[in-house]
Amino acid sequence: MRAAHPVAYPALGLLRAPARRVPGLGVLVRDAALLRATLMDTEHFSKTGPGAPSDLWTPVLGPAVLLNMEGADHLALRRKLGPLFAPAYVDQLVAASLPAAQLNARLVAGERVDLVAEAKRNASIMISQLVGLDSAQVDEDLFDRVGAITRFVRLSRPRLSDAQVRVARGILDELTAHARTAYRAGDEATVPGRMRALGLGEDEAMGAVGAFVLTGTETLVSYVPRLVALLIDSGWMPRLAHDPELIEPAIAEGLRVTTPSPVMLRSVVADATVGAVPVRAGDRVILATFLANGAAGAFDPEANPAASLKQLWFGAGTHFCLGAPLAMAQVRVTLRALLAAGPLEIVARRAARGVLIPSYARLELGRLSSPQGVSKPGPA
Ligand code: HEM
């Protein structure tokens, strides 16, 4: 986290109050209960308005892409998109598209694997599915082009500049060009074709594709390597291999302590209070999920403090992460392939700098040459 945000994150962590006004930024919330209450209160807090995600994304994605909508229109679009993220559909999509067996085979054969490159390739494959590209056309820099957009975002910068908007639109237009073709062809084997069958208009479908690409790629490329590093560093990896019931709590705990979507933004639409802090219409609220989640303690799949947080890392209320089943399916498939490869060690690692979402730039894994016995790990 420090490599990505050397100044902002440590500074925010120093604020101890559950909610506090920070000059130049907005009202920072770090208490889990207060954060959830703000997310659930759509009468006073909105994703549209000054300082909210709409300010960032509407110029790039258009006005109606879930993450910049509220009210009845938002609900109606979510309902239409719901079947795309039904567990049965995403499990089959992930199983059919991610090369988990290859990942396993390469490690078993003694090859060293950079899990970040692997996660990027998987993200590119998923993007290609979402935009209706043939997987043969997937290239590895698809992910980097998407990362170039989110790299423009800073907490201190509520809007993108005109030049940044032009670059971002250019990248997304290129991606959605494929999606438009797939949508028009109406082939239900592709996600855009399926969106058409679900009753989405062409513009709605293209907006949704853009939103999926922006929200669902970097989060996973950040999370999968961070989870695995956490499991190996803390000694939990061999324990999970022997006790698969701990896999789900370990994934939840990993999401809690890494919080791949570290903050959420809201704009105040009607005067209210956040904890003890009075807020006025037009104020910006920064929900520091990473601080709220981190306060529940150290990584520990057995004690599983994550269970009390009701998946706060995916948000809460009407904007709860739509892609959560897809994210979970991808994490499970990759983690199981790694666990089945036998004891692993980290051969090399490097943190990414200048990125929005804290990540590794490289996490090279190999099979442990002289496996140690399974010992009971302690909290990380
Ligand atoms: C570990 C991976 C992920 C994490 C931690 C994550 C986290 C989040 C969070 C916290 C929100 C709520 C934001 C808010 O209320 O302001 C959200 C919304 C959303 N996520 Fe995810 N996400 C992940 C992966 C994905 C994936 C894979 C997709 C789809 C391809 C996706 C699609 C969405 C969409 C469309 C929304 C907006 C929902 C709405 O506004 O109604 N996410 N995500």
Boltz pocket constraint, residues with backbone or C-beta under 6 A from the ligand:
constraints:
  - pocket:
      binder: B
      contacts: [[A, 65], [A, 66], [A, 67], [A, 68], [A, 69], [A, 78], [A, 208], [A, 211], [A, 212], [A, 213], [A, 215], [A, 216], [A, 217], [A, 219], [A, 220], [A, 223], [A, 259], [A, 260], [A, 261], [A, 263], [A, 264], [A, 265], [A, 312], [A, 313], [A, 314], [A, 315], [A, 316], [A, 318], [A, 319], [A, 320], [A, 321], [A, 322], [A, 323], [A, 324], [A, 326], [A, 327]]
      max_distance: 6.0
